[in-house]
Amino acid sequence: MFNLFKKDPLKNLRKQYAQKLEEARDLQRQGNIKGFAQKSAEAEALMQQIEQQSKTS
């Protein structure tokens, strides 16, 4: 019953992942390739966490 009010950690990670991808896209459009690469790497790390947690769930 109390699991109903428990927040889903995967939902938060997916939201962060989408935000990092948007930031990376914006940096790429501005011509900041180093920033794009950094944000893309951060997004990839988040995706690995999402995949790892979804396997354990």
C-alpha positions as CSV (number, residue, x, y, z in Angstrom):
1,M,0.0,0.0,0.0
2,F,2.8,2.4,0.8
3,N,4.6,1.6,-2.5
4,L,1.9,3.8,-4.1
5,F,3.5,6.9,-2.7
6,K,7.1,5.8,-3.3
7,K,8.9,7.8,-6.1
8,D,10.2,5.9,-9.0
9,P,14.0,6.4,-9.2
10,L,14.1,5.4,-12.9
11,K,11.7,8.2,-13.7
12,N,14.0,10.7,-12.2
13,L,17.0,9.3,-14.1
14,R,15.1,9.3,-17.4
15,K,14.2,12.9,-16.8
16,Q,17.9,13.8,-16.2
17,Y,18.9,11.8,-19.3
18,A,16.5,13.8,-21.5
19,Q,17.7,17.0,-20.0
20,K,21.3,16.2,-20.7
21,L,20.5,15.3,-24.3
22,E,18.7,18.6,-24.8
23,E,21.6,20.5,-23.3
24,A,24.0,18.6,-25.6
25,R,21.8,19.4,-28.6
26,D,21.8,23.1,-27.8
27,L,25.6,23.1,-27.4
28,Q,26.1,21.4,-30.7
29,R,23.8,23.9,-32.4
30,Q,25.9,26.7,-30.9
31,G,29.1,25.1,-32.3
32,N,30.5,24.1,-28.9
33,I,31.6,20.6,-29.8
34,K,33.6,20.0,-26.6
35,G,30.6,20.9,-24.5
36,F,28.5,18.7,-26.7
37,A,30.9,15.8,-26.2
38,Q,30.9,16.3,-22.4
39,K,27.1,16.4,-22.1
40,S,26.8,13.4,-24.4
41,A,29.1,11.5,-22.1
42,E,27.1,12.5,-19.1
43,A,23.9,11.4,-20.8
44,E,25.5,8.0,-21.7
45,A,26.5,7.5,-18.1
46,L,23.0,8.1,-17.0
47,M,21.7,5.7,-19.6
48,Q,24.0,3.0,-18.2
49,Q,22.6,3.6,-14.7
50,I,19.1,3.4,-16.1
51,E,19.8,0.1,-17.8
52,Q,21.5,-1.3,-14.7
53,Q,18.7,-0.4,-12.4
54,S,16.0,-1.7,-14.8
55,K,17.8,-5.1,-14.9
56,T,17.8,-5.3,-11.1
57,S,14.1,-4.2,-10.8
